[in-house]
Amino acid sequence: MRPGAAYEQAVKLKPRYATALNNLGNAWKHLGDPEKALEFYGKAIDVDRSYADAWANSGSAHLLRSRHPDAERCLSEALRLNPQSVEALCNMAWSPTANSKPPTRPAKRPSRLPRRRR
């Protein structure tokens, strides 16, 4: 059985099963076809607009196609739905448009400890 065949069968049995649609998108992305992956991520999102993983995966596929504004939009939606989405956070780090602002710097630490008074 080729990769994704079980998901294709699941989608045939239950065409509005968002998890199977999302996973079929993952299979296409891993096979090197982010356009086909985006098709299935979009179908998963159409079925369940609150499915954060499908939004994050869609953002990842857009990054592969260098569609940075689309990637940022999808990843932002994934983070709105699930602020703890590690995949969305990690992929957001690769988006040049999301990183156009310089990162905030932590407070400067002293170069050495102050001397103790006796």
Backbone hydrogen bonds, N-H to C=O, Kabsch-Sander energy under -0.5 kcal/mol:
donor,donor_aa,acceptor,acceptor_aa,energy
5,A,2,R,-2.1
8,E,4,G,-2.5
9,Q,5,A,-2.2
10,A,6,A,-2.3
11,V,7,Y,-2.6
12,K,8,E,-1.9
13,L,9,Q,-2.1
14,K,10,A,-2.5
17,Y,14,K,-1.5
18,A,16,R,-1.0
21,L,17,Y,-2.1
22,N,18,A,-2.7
23,N,19,T,-2.6
24,L,20,A,-2.2
25,G,21,L,-1.9
26,N,22,N,-2.1
27,A,23,N,-2.2
28,W,24,L,-2.1
29,K,25,G,-2.5
30,H,26,N,-2.6
31,L,27,A,-1.4
32,G,29,K,-1.5
33,D,28,W,-2.7
37,A,33,D,-2.1
38,L,34,P,-2.6
39,E,35,E,-1.5
40,F,36,K,-1.5
41,Y,37,A,-2.7
42,G,38,L,-2.6
43,K,39,E,-1.6
44,A,40,F,-2.3
45,I,41,Y,-2.4
46,D,42,G,-2.3
47,V,43,K,-1.8
48,D,44,A,-2.3
51,Y,48,D,-1.8
52,A,50,S,-1.4
54,A,51,Y,-0.5
55,W,51,Y,-1.6
56,A,52,A,-2.7
57,N,53,D,-2.8
58,S,54,A,-2.3
59,G,55,W,-2.2
60,S,56,A,-2.1
61,A,57,N,-2.3
62,H,58,S,-2.3
63,L,59,G,-2.0
64,L,60,S,-1.7
65,R,61,A,-1.1
66,S,63,L,-1.7
67,R,62,H,-2.8
68,H,66,S,-1.0
71,A,67,R,-2.5
72,E,68,H,-2.8
73,R,69,P,-2.2
74,C,70,D,-2.3
75,L,71,A,-2.9
76,S,72,E,-2.6
77,E,73,R,-1.9
78,A,74,C,-2.3
79,L,75,L,-2.3
80,R,76,S,-2.1
81,L,77,E,-2.3
82,N,78,A,-2.5
85,S,82,N,-2.1
86,V,84,Q,-1.0
89,L,85,S,-2.4
90,C,86,V,-2.8
91,N,87,E,-2.5
92,M,88,A,-2.4
93,A,89,L,-1.2
94,W,91,N,-1.3
95,S,92,M,-1.2
99,N,95,S,-1.3
100,S,97,T,-1.0
